């Protein structure tokens, strides 16, 4: 973390968190002071699915320790495992807060394992990205991007849209469709670009079927290892993965863009355990994650802050991310029920409609 920002934060933290008030919340600043005191009394916050290496959570945990004295421990697990843990432990809970994919937010509420808390930046979180009662809300988003290896794909051939993909000579890697959320969302994004939606993935599947017929659908996993070895020419990835991989390997060796015809934006949401042993520390953690500094921390980890439209990122952090203009035609999932049904059918459809054409 930048020492100047950290020092400034320590001096102005309570005031900063209290500057963005909900309408009618006249006592937000005093409420935050009480929350901070209660959290410090609890002394720690324990998370699930929020490891140091994902989205730069390490800086947020370090800030909570430095500024509030909160100890922390994380147990990494999937979204489904987090909810199952909250439910299984019940009143004997060992975890306070988790980070789950957006589609799991409503599931957690339906399972009755969450408690609500609206941070003071609530109004700056888009309606699609939060539960109306405050049980879950996104901290950051991911949008499907195109990543091209500059050494393997000439500049004039590098795709900028889904429509471009069927016109090139390069291979396209999408990953384990039917198994990985990133790959599934790439199919959904392709469907969006070709007139489909959450309930109709056929236009997206047809695009990949055409690549298979051309012998240009790569079955290589678009992992950082395979990208580094030159085994992937063009890949479809979450933007935060693509940008992170690019900078880890060689910033100048890869081109990363959001498809300009369409893409899908998804993200991850915090859920606070209904029976959290440290409920105030969990609420303060969410408050901090949605504060300017917490959002900067996520952006340091290449995750796009959910409050991006209301932030001016420091230049060094902004340089890591793509310009806002590239996201003009990216949109979130609007029909979660339809998308859940379609995602369940994807493994079979991928086999019968796409891989059957693989040369």
C-alpha positions in Angstrom: 0.0 0.0 0.0 1.1 3.5 -0.7 2.4 4.9 2.6 1.0 8.4 2.0 -2.5 7.0 1.5 -2.2 4.7 4.5 -1.1 7.6 6.8 -3.8 9.8 5.6 -6.3 7.1 6.2 -5.3 6.6 9.8 -5.8 10.3 10.4 -9.2 10.7 8.8 -10.7 7.2 8.8 -13.8 7.7 10.9 -14.6 11.0 9.2 -14.1 9.5 5.8 -16.4 6.6 6.5 -19.0 9.0 7.7 -19.0 11.5 4.8 -21.2 9.4 2.5 -24.5 9.2 4.4 -27.7 7.3 3.5 -30.7 9.6 3.1 -32.2 10.3 6.5 -29.3 8.7 8.3 -28.5 11.7 10.4 -26.5 9.8 13.0 -24.3 7.8 10.5 -21.0 9.2 11.9 -21.9 8.5 15.5 -23.2 5.1 14.5 -19.9 4.4 12.8 -18.0 5.4 15.9 -20.1 3.0 17.9 -19.6 0.3 15.3 -15.8 0.8 15.4 -15.7 0.7 19.2 -17.8 -2.5 19.2 -15.6 -4.1 16.5 -12.5 -3.2 18.4 -14.0 -4.8 21.5 -14.5 -8.0 19.6 -10.9 -7.8 18.4 -11.0 -10.0 15.3 -12.8 -11.0 12.1 -12.7 -14.4 10.5 -13.5 -14.9 6.9 -14.1 -17.7 4.3 -13.3 -17.5 0.6 -11.3 -14.2 1.0 -7.7 -15.3 0.8 -4.8 -12.9 0.6 -4.0 -13.6 -3.0 -7.5 -13.1 -4.4 -8.4 -9.5 -5.4 -5.7 -8.2 -3.0 -7.6 -9.0 0.1 -4.3 -9.0 2.0 -4.2 -5.2 2.0 -7.7 -4.9 3.4 -6.9 -7.3 6.2 -3.7 -5.4 6.9 -5.6 -2.1 7.1 -8.2 -3.6 9.5 -5.3 -4.8 11.7 -3.4 -1.5 11.5 -6.3 0.9 11.9 -8.6 -1.1 14.2 -6.5 -3.8 15.7 -8.6 -6.6 14.2 -6.9 -9.9 14.0 -7.9 -12.1 11.0 -7.8 -15.6 9.6 -9.3 -16.9 6.3 -10.3 -20.3 5.2 -10.4 -20.5 1.5 -13.5 -22.3 0.0 -16.0 -22.1 -2.8 -19.2 -20.0 -2.7 -21.3 -23.1 -2.2 -19.0 -24.4 0.6 -19.2 -21.1 2.4 -23.0 -21.2 2.5 -23.0 -24.8 3.5 -20.5 -24.0 6.3 -22.7 -21.2 7.6 -25.7 -23.4 7.6 -24.1 -26.5 9.1 -22.5 -24.6 12.0 -25.6 -22.5 12.8 -25.3 -20.9 16.3 -21.8 -22.5 16.7 -20.4 -20.4 13.9 -16.7 -20.0 13.5 -16.7 -17.6 10.5 -18.0 -14.0 10.3 -18.0 -13.0 6.7 -17.6 -14.6 3.3 -17.3 -13.6 -0.4 -19.5 -15.4 -2.9 -20.4 -15.2 -6.5 -23.3 -12.9 -7.2 -25.6 -15.8 -8.0 -25.0 -17.3 -4.6 -26.1 -14.1 -2.8 -29.8 -14.9 -3.1 -29.2 -18.5 -2.3 -27.5 -17.5 1.0 -30.6 -15.4 1.9 -33.0 -18.2 1.0 -31.0 -20.6 3.2 -31.4 -18.1 6.1 -27.7 -17.9 6.9 -27.1 -14.1 6.5 -27.7 -10.9 8.4 -28.2 -7.5 6.8 -25.9 -4.5 7.0 -26.0 -1.5 4.7 -22.7 0.5 4.6 -22.7 4.3 4.3 -21.8 4.0 0.6 -25.0 2.0 0.0 -26.5 4.5 -2.5 -23.4 4.3 -4.7 -23.9 0.6 -5.2 -26.0 -0.2 -8.3 -29.4 -1.8 -7.6 -28.5 -4.9 -9.6 -25.5 -5.5 -7.4 -27.2 -5.6 -4.0 -29.9 -7.2 -2.0 -32.5 -4.6 -1.2 -32.4 -5.4 2.5 -28.6 -5.4 2.6 -28.0 -9.1 3.1 -25.4 -9.1 0.2 -23.8 -6.6 -2.1 -21.0 -6.8 -4.6 -17.6 -5.3 -3.7 -16.1 -5.7 -7.1 -17.0 -7.0 -10.6 -15.5 -9.1 -13.3 -16.3 -8.7 -17.0 -15.4 -11.2 -19.8 -12.4 -9.9 -21.8 -10.4 -10.9 -24.9 -6.7 -11.5 -24.2 -4.4 -11.8 -27.3 -0.8 -12.8 -27.4 0.9 -10.1 -29.4 3.7 -12.3 -30.5 1.3 -14.9 -32.0 -1.5 -12.7 -33.3 -0.7 -9.7 -35.6 -2.2 -6.4 -34.6 -4.6 -6.2 -37.5 -6.0 -9.7 -36.6 -6.4 -9.2 -32.8 -10.2 -9.4 -32.0 -12.0 -6.5 -30.5 -15.5 -8.0 -30.7 -17.1 -11.5 -30.6 -17.9 -11.0 -34.3 -14.2 -10.8 -35.0 -13.5 -14.2 -33.5 -14.8 -16.2 -36.5 -12.8 -14.2 -39.0 -9.3 -14.8 -37.7 -6.6 -17.5 -38.2 -5.7 -17.8 -34.5 -7.1 -20.3 -32.0 -9.4 -19.3 -29.2 -9.3 -20.8 -25.7 -12.3 -20.5 -23.4 -11.6 -23.1 -20.7 -13.8 -25.7 -19.1 -17.3 -24.8 -20.2 -19.8 -26.5 -18.0 -17.4 -26.5 -15.0 -15.9 -23.1 -14.6 -17.9 -19.9 -14.0 -15.4 -17.9 -16.1 -15.9 -20.2 -19.1 -19.7 -20.4 -18.6 -19.9 -16.6 -18.6 -17.8 -16.4 -21.7 -20.6 -18.4 -23.5 -23.2 -16.1 -22.0 -21.3 -13.1 -23.2 -21.1 -14.6 -26.7 -24.8 -15.2 -26.6 -25.4 -11.5 -25.6 -23.3 -10.4 -28.6 -25.4 -12.5 -31.0 -28.9 -11.8 -29.8 -29.2 -14.4 -27.0 -29.8 -14.0 -23.3 -29.8 -15.9 -20.1 -32.5 -18.3 -21.3 -31.1 -18.7 -24.8 -27.4 -19.6 -25.1 -27.8 -21.0 -28.6 -26.3 -18.0 -30.4 -23.2 -18.2 -28.1 -22.9 -21.9 -28.5 -23.1 -21.5 -32.3 -20.2 -19.1 -32.3 -18.0 -21.6 -30.6 -19.3 -24.4 -32.8 -18.2 -22.4 -35.8 -14.7 -22.1 -34.3 -14.7 -25.8 -33.7 -15.7 -26.4 -37.3 -12.8 -24.2 -38.4 -10.4 -26.1 -36.2 -9.8 -23.0 -34.2 -11.3 -23.9 -30.8 -8.4 -24.5 -28.4 -9.0 -26.9 -25.6 -6.0 -25.5 -23.7 -6.9 -24.1 -20.3 -6.2 -20.3 -20.5 -4.1 -20.4 -17.3 -1.2 -18.2 -16.5 1.2 -21.2 -17.1 -0.2 -21.9 -20.6 -0.3 -18.3 -21.5 3.3 -17.9 -20.4 4.4 -21.0 -22.5 2.7 -19.5 -25.6 0.1 -22.3 -25.8 -2.8 -19.8 -26.0 -3.2 -17.3 -28.8 -6.5 -15.7 -27.9 -8.4 -16.4 -24.6 -11.6 -15.4 -23.0 -11.1 -14.5 -19.3 -12.4 -12.3 -16.5 -10.8 -8.9 -17.0 -9.2 -9.1 -13.5 -7.6 -12.4 -14.4 -6.4 -11.3 -17.9 -4.9 -8.1 -16.5 -3.2 -9.9 -13.6 -1.8 -12.6 -15.9 -0.6 -10.0 -18.4 1.3 -8.0 -15.8 2.8 -11.1 -14.1 4.1 -12.5 -17.4 4.9 -9.4 -19.5 2.7 -6.3 -19.7 3.8 -5.6 -23.3 3.3 -9.1 -24.6 -0.5 -9.2 -24.3 -3.5 -7.2 -25.5 -6.5 -7.1 -23.2 -9.9 -5.6 -24.3 -13.5 -5.8 -23.4 -15.5 -7.0 -26.5 -17.1 -3.8 -27.8 -20.2 -5.6 -29.2 -21.2 -7.1 -25.8 -20.0 -8.7 -22.7 -21.2 -9.9 -19.3 -20.4 -8.3 -16.0 -20.6 -10.4 -12.9 -19.0 -10.2 -9.5 -18.6 -11.2 -5.9 -20.6 -10.2 -2.9 -19.9 -10.2 0.9 -22.3 -12.1 3.1 -22.2 -11.7 6.9 -23.0 -14.9 8.9 -26.3 -14.7 10.7 -24.6 -16.2 13.8 -21.2 -14.4 13.3 -19.1 -14.6 16.5 -17.8 -11.2 15.7 -20.8 -9.4 14.0 -19.6 -5.9 14.5 -16.1 -6.6 13.2 -17.8 -8.3 10.1 -20.0 -5.2 9.6 -16.9 -2.9 9.9 -15.1 -5.1 7.4 -17.9 -4.7 4.9 -18.0 -0.9 5.6 -14.3 -0.8 4.9 -14.5 -2.9 1.7 -17.1 -0.5 0.3 -15.1 2.6 1.4 -12.8 4.4 -1.0 -9.7 2.9 0.4 -11.2 -0.6 0.5 -12.2 -0.2 -3.2 -8.7 1.0 -4.0 -7.3 -2.2 -2.4 -9.5 -4.3 -4.6 -8.4 -2.4 -7.7 -4.8 -3.0 -6.7 -5.7 -6.7 -7.2 -7.1 -5.9 -10.7 -10.7 -6.3 -9.5 -13.0 -3.5 -10.8 -14.6 -1.7 -7.8 -18.3 -1.8 -7.7 -18.3 2.0 -6.9 -16.0 2.7 -9.9 -18.3 5.4 -11.3 -18.0 7.3 -8.0 -14.2 7.0 -7.5 -11.1 8.7 -8.8 -8.5 6.0 -8.6 -4.9 6.9 -7.8 -3.0 7.1 -11.1 -0.8 4.0 -10.3 -3.9 1.9 -9.6 -6.0 3.3 -12.6 -3.1 2.3 -14.9 -3.7 -1.3 -14.0 -7.3 -1.3 -15.2 -9.1 -0.8 -18.5 -10.8 2.5 -19.3 -14.4 2.9 -18.3 -15.4 3.5 -21.9 -14.6 -0.1 -22.8 -17.4 -1.3 -20.5 -20.2 0.6 -22.4 -21.8 -2.6 -23.8 -21.1 -4.9 -20.9 -24.2 -5.8 -18.8 -25.0 -7.8 -15.7 -27.1 -10.9 -15.6 -30.7 -9.8 -15.4 -32.6 -13.1 -15.0 -30.7 -15.2 -12.4 -33.3 -18.1 -12.5 -33.0 -18.5 -16.3 -29.2 -18.3 -16.1 -29.0 -20.9 -13.4 -31.1 -23.3 -15.5 -29.0 -22.6 -18.6 -25.8 -23.1 -16.7 -27.0 -26.5 -15.5 -27.6 -27.5 -19.2 -24.3 -26.2 -20.5 -22.1 -29.3 -20.0 -24.4 -31.4 -22.2 -25.0 -28.7 -24.7 -21.2 -28.0 -25.0 -20.6 -31.6 -25.8 -23.5 -32.0 -28.2 -23.5 -28.7 -30.0 -19.8 -27.6 -29.9 -17.3 -30.3 -29.2 -19.0 -32.7 -31.7 -17.6 -30.4 -34.4 -14.1 -30.3 -32.9 -11.5 -31.3 -35.6 
